[in-house]
Amino acid sequence: MSVVTRFAPSPTGFLHIGGARTALFNWLFARHNGGTFLLRIEDTDRARSTDAAVEAILDGLKWLELHWDGEAVSQFERRDRHAEVAHRMLETGHAYRCFASQEELEAMRAAQKAAGQPMRYDGRWRDRDPSEAPAGVAPVIRLKAPQEGETVINDHVQGEVRVQNAQLDDMVLLRADGTPTYMLSVVVDDHDMDVTHVIRGDDHLTNTFRQVQIYRAMGWDLPEFAHIPLIHGADGAKLSKRHGALGVDAYRDMGYLPEAVRNYLLRLGWGHGDDEIISTEQAVEWFDLGGIGRSPSRFDFAKLDSLNAHYMRLADDARLTGLITPMIEAKLGRTVETSGRDLLTRAMPGLKQRAKTLVELAESAQFYVAARPLEVTGKAADLVTGDGAALLADLAEELRPFDAWSSTEIETKVREFAETRGLKLGKVAQPLRAALSGSTISPPIFEVAELLGKTETLARIADVAQPR
C-alpha cells in the first residue's frame, strides 16, 4: 500500500503551533514510507475563511519546509461532489430527509436538557414518509446511522476505542440550503484523495466515530487512524497564548530557525529513545506512529531556546547574516551595504556562539555595522569616562604604529600595555570593549578589533578617548 497522508487546516486564522505539529507528523510519516503528503484547505465555513488566512497557512508550511505534493485542494470547491455522495446515500437508504423545523429542534433540545438527557436528534423523521412533510419546509439530509451494536476503532495512538452506536445520532449531511456539512466533506475528500492514514489531534476522536458511519454507508475502505494528544502549557493547563499557542509566523518573528522548530515539535509527543536533538534526515528515517505517546505534551520555551541555540551554532554563517540583516536595517533605519554584510559574515562564528535566537543575534551583531560615533550607555559609558578615556587615548598611541593586525598580536600588545602600567588585562580590555561595541558584552574583544580593522578600531577609540 502506498501511504497517503494529508494536513487539512481550516483557514479561519493563522497556522498555530498545534496545527504545525500535526502537519509535521503527517509529512514525516509520508516521507518515511516513501508516500504522498497532501494539503487540503477546509474552507467550507465561508463566513470565517479568508484569503489572508490561507496565505498564512501556506507561508507557515513553506517556512517550516513541510512541502506538500501536488496542488493544495480547496474543500469548498468540491461541494458538488459532497452533495452527490449525500444523495447517493439517500438513494440507497442510508440517509433520509428530515423536515423538522428549527423551532421543533430547539424545543426537543430544551426538553432533553430539562430531563437531564444527552442532547441529540431523536430521529423523528427517520422512518416517516416524506409525503407527511409540512408545506414550505426545506429538509436537511441526515445519515441513517446504526442504532444497535458498537463502533470500534483501532487507533495507532489511542489503541482500541469503542462507542455504543446508540450514543450516535443521525447527523446532518446536507443542510437545508443544499450545502454539505464538515463531517460529510471530510470523509468524501479523504476517500477521493486516497488518504490511507488520518493523523490528527485527539479532539477529533469523537468525530471519527461518526465519520466511520459514512464510510460504511458508502461501502468504502476505512483509512487507518492516529489521534495525537494535544499540547499543554508547561504548567499542564490547556495551551494558551501565554504558553506559546501562537502562529508559526510569530516564532519566525521571535527569531527561531525552522529546523529548530521542527525538532522541537517532533519531540512534543514523539520520542526515539533518549534522543533530544534529531535532525530532519534522522526524523524521516526514524518516524513511526508507534513512537507517539498517549499523554499530552508540555510546551516549554526554555527547551525550544536551547534547541534553537544548537541549530544556530550549526547554521551557515552567510545564511545567518541574510536572516539578521533585515532586523539590523530596521533598527538602524538604513541599508547595510555589501561590505557590512561581509563583515557580519566574518564575525558570525564569534557571534552565534552566544545567541539563542536570531533576534538576540541581530542585537549582538548590530555594533559591527553601526555608524560612528557608537551610542555608549549604562555601565559601558562609565568605562569610557575619566581614567578609562585617558587610558584608551594612551592605548591608541601604542596601537597606531602597530601593523600586525591579528587578534593574537593585538592581545599581546594590549597585555604588554597593561603590564607596563601595573594593570590587570581586564582594566584595559573592558574600556576597549565599551569603545568598540558600545556595550560591556561582546565576542572576544581582540577578535572584534581584528574584524573591524585597524582604521575603524582606532576611529572608535578616538570617539571616546580623551588624552590626559
N, C-alpha and C positions, 0 to 999 in steps of 0.2 A: 504494500500500500504506500502510495506517495503521500507524505504528510502535507497537509494544507492547514495553516493557522490564519487567524485574522485578528486585527485590532479594530474595534468598532466604537469609536468615541462619538458622543453627541456634541455638536458644535454650539453649545449654549454658553461657553466661556473658554478660558484658557486650557491648555493641556496640563492638568495638575499632576503632582508628583506620583500619586497612586496610579493614575492612568498611564504615566510613563513607565512605571514598573510592569504593568500588565502588558504594554507593548513590548517591552524588553523580553519578558518571558516568552511571549509568542514568537518574537523574532529569533531568539536563541534556539527554541525548540525546533523551529522550521530549519534554521541553518544547520543545527546539529544533525538533523536527519536528511539533509540534502533536499528539503522540501520547499514549499512556497509560503511566503508571508504576504498576506493581503491586507489592504486598508479599505475599510468601509466607513463612510461618514453617515451616521444615523441622524439625518436631518429631517425627520418626519414632523417634528414639532416646529412648524413654520413660524409660530409666534415668538419663539425664543432662539431659533437657529439664525446665525448671522454669518455673512461672508467673512467678517473680521475674525470670528472665532474659528472658522475653517482654516483661514490662513495661519492663525496662531498655532493650531494643531499641526499643520503641515510643517511650519517653521520649527516647531519644537522637536518633531521627529527627525527632521533633517539635521538640526543642531546635535541631537543625540547620536546621529549617524545610524539610525534604525531605518534603513531604506527598504521600502516595500516593493513588491514585484507587481509590474503592470500599472494600470491607472487606478487611482482611487475611485471607489464606487459610491455614488450618491443613492442612499436608500429611497429618498423621496422620488427620484426619477424612475424607480421600479414599482411605483404604487399600483399601476395597472396589473402587473404580474401578481402582486399580493392579492388584489381583489379577485383575480382569476382563480387563485387557489381557494379562496373562501367560497366562491360559487361552485367550485368543483366538490367541496365538502358538502355543500348544500344538496347537490345532485345525488351524492352517494349516501345521504342520510346521516352524515357525521356532523352536520350543522343544521341550524333551524333559524327561522325568522322570529324575532321577539318584538312584539308590538307594545310592550309596557311603556307607559309614559314616564317622563321624569318625575312627575308628582307621585305616581304609583311606587316608583323605586325608592323615592325619599321616604314615603310612608312605610314601606317594607323595612327599610333600614332602621327607622325610628322604632318600630315595633320590636325588631330583633334586639336593638340596644336596650330597650326597656326591659326585655325579658332576659337580658344577660346572655344572649346567644351571639355566636360569631356573625358578623355582618357579611353575608354573601347572597348572591342571587338565588332565589328559591325555586327557579325552574318553572315558573308559572306558565310559560309559553312552550315548554319543552315538548309536550305531546298534544298540544291543541292544534286544531285545524286552522290554517291561515284564513279560511273563509269567515272565521269568527272575528277577524281583525276589525277594530273600530275604524271608522272613516277618518281620513286626514292624518293618520299617524304613520310616519315613515319608520319602518322597522330597522333594527340593527340585526346583524347576523351573529349568532352565538355558536360556539363549539358545543356539540353534544358530548360532553365528557363522560367517561365511565363513572358510575356511582358506587360500584362494588369493587372489592379487592384492594390492591395497593400498587403503587408505582415505586419501583426500586431503581436507584441509580448507583452504579459502581463508579465512584469518583476517584480519580487518581490521587487526590489530596485528602478528601474527607472520608474515603473508604465507602462502605455500603451505607447508603442513606435511603430511608423509606418514608412514605407518606400514605395514609389511607385515602383512597380516591374520594371517599365521602366528604373529605375536607376541601376538595377542589370543586369550585362551582363552574358553571357554564360561562366561560369568559367571552367577552365581545371580540369578534374577529374583524367585522366591518362596522363602522359607525353608521348612524342614520343617513349621513351625507355621502356615504359610499367610500370614505377614506379608511384605510387599514389601520389597525392598532399596532403598537410597537411589538406586542407578543407574536402576532402573526408575521409581521415583516421580518423579524429576526430569523425565524425558522425558515421561511421561504428563501431568504438571502443566503443563509448558511448552507442550505441544501443545494441551491443553484450554483453557488460558488465552490461546491465540492469540499467544504470545510470538513476535515477529519477530526480535529481536536479543538474544542472550545475551551480556552483558558481565560478565566476572568475572575473577578472578585467574588468572595463567597456571599456578598449581599445579593447576588443573582441566583442563589441556590433555590429559593422558593419559586422563582420564575421558571427554572429548569423543569420542575415537576409539571408545570402547566404546558410548557413548550413541548415536552415529550409526547403529550396527548395529540398535538398537531402532527408530529412525525408519524405517529402510529395511525392516525386517521387517514393520512395520505399514503400509507404503506412505504414510507421512506426509511432508509437505514439511519440509525442514530449515530451522531458523532460521539467521540469519547469526550468526557468532561473532566475538567480540573478546576476546582473553585479555590482560589487563593485567599487565605485570611487577610484581613485589612491591615493597614498600617496605623499604629497608635503613636501618640507622643511619648517622649522619654518618661513621662510620669504615669504612663499606662492609660491615660484618658484618650477619648476619640481624637484623632488628628484634627488640629485646627490651624489657623494661620500662625498663631503664636508658636506652634510646634514645628511648622515647616510645610503646611499644606498650601503651597504656593504654586504658581505656574512655572513651567520649565524655564520660561523666559526670565523669571526672577533669579533663578540660580545662575543663569548665564550672566545677568547683570551684576550679581554678587561676586562674580569672578571665579566660578568653578569651571573646570575643564570637562568636556563631555565624557571623556574616558573615565574620569574620577566619579562622575555621577552614575555612569553605567555600572561601575564596580560596586559603588555603594548600594544602588538599587538592587543589584543582584544579591547582595548579602542581606537585604531586607526580606527575609523569608525563604532563602535558599542557601544551602550550605554544601561544601565539599571538604569534609574533614575539618581541620582547624585552619584552613587557608582563609586569609582575610584579603590579601592583595591578589586579585585574579584578573589577568589581562583579558581582553575581549577574545583573543585567539584561544586562550585556555577555557574561557567560558563556553565558547562554541563547542569545543572538544568535549567538555565535561557535562554540559547541562542535560538534565533529565528531570522528569516530573516527580520522580521518587525523592529528589533532594529538597522538595518544598515542604516546609514544616506546617503543622496544623494550628500553631498558636500565632496570634497577631504579633507582628514585629514592631519594634520601637524605633522611632526616628530620633537620631542623635547627631546634632550639628558638629559636636566635637569629633566624632568618628569621620564624618564627611570632610571636615577640615584636615584631619590627619591624612586621609587618602588623597585629597587634592594636593597637599604639600608634596606627597610622594610622587604623584604624576607630574607635578610641575618640575621637580628635580630631573625627571626623565625626559622632559619635553625638549624639542629642538629650540635652540636659542633664537633663531630668526623667527620661528613661529610665535614664540612668546613676545618678541618685540612687536610683531604685527598685531598681536592681541591687545597689548597695553598702550600702544601709541595713540589710538583714538581717545583713551581715557586721559592721557597726559595732555594731549592737544586741547581737550575740553577744559582742563584746569588752567592751562597756560593761555588759552584764548588765541592760539596761533598754530600754524602748521609746524611740525617737526621736520626739518629738512633731512635730505638723504644722509648727510654727514652725521646728524644727530641720531638717526636710526642705526647707522653703522656703529656709532659709539655705544648705544644701548645694547646692541647685539654682542659687542665685545665685552661689555660689562655684565652680561646676563649670567655667566657662571657664578659670579660672586653674589649677584642679587637674588637669584632664585633659590638659594640655599636657605633663606630666612623667611620667605613669604609663604603663607598658607593659601592665599587667593590671588587672583590677578589684580584685584583692587589694591591689596597690600603691596603687590609687586610694583604696580604703577606709582603708588605713593613713595615707595622707597627709591625708585629709579628716577623720579622727576628732576632731582637736583642736577643730574648729569647734563640735562638739556635746558635747564632754566637759564634765563638771561641774567647777566650781571647788572648790578650787584645782587647777590642772593639775599633773600629775606632770612635773617638770622634772629630767632626769637627764643624766649624762655631761657632755659639753662645754657643753651648754646650761646646765646648773646652774652651771658655773663663770662663765658670763656674767652671772648674776643674783645674784652674791655680791659682797661688798666694794664696790669702786668702782662696779661695774655696778649694784648695787642702789641705791646712793645717786644715781647718775646718773638712774635710772628714776624715783626719787622727785621729783627736780627736774623731769624731763620731764613728769610727770603734772601738776605745778603749772602748767606752761606751757600744757598742753593743756586743763586744766579749764575755763577761761572761753571756750575756742575753740568757735564754733558752726558754722562752715563745714566740716562733717564729710564731705569727699570725699577720695579718695586723693591727688589733686593738692594740695589745700590742706593735708592732713596732712603730705605730704612737704615742702612749702615750709616749714611750721612747724618740722619736725624739722631741716631743713637750717639754718634760722636759729638754732635752739637749739645745734646742733653748732658753727657758726661762732663764736658769741659765746663759746664755751669753747675755741676753738682746736683743735677735734677734727675728724677726718675723719668723713664721714657714717656709715661702717661702724661706728665706735666707739659710735654711738648706736643704729643700726639693728639691729645684731646682738643686743644685750641686749633690745631691744624685741621682736625675733623670738622669742627664747627665752621671754619673758614671755607673749606672745600665743599661741604654738603649742606651747611645751614642747620645741622642737627647734631645731637650727641650720639646718634646711632647711624651707622653706615656699614657697608662692606669694609674689609681691611683698608685702612686709610692710605697705606703706601700703594696698594693696588689701585685705589681711586686716583691717586696722584699720577701714576703711570698712565692710566687710561685717559685722564683729562689732558695729559701732555704738559710739558714744561711751561709753555706760554700761558695756557689757561690757569694752571696751578698758581703761578706767580701773580697773575692778574687777580685771582680770587683772594689770595693772601693780601695783596695791596689794597683791596677794597675795605679791609677791616684793620690792617696793621697800622700802628702809629709809632714812628721812631721815637726813641727816648729824647 
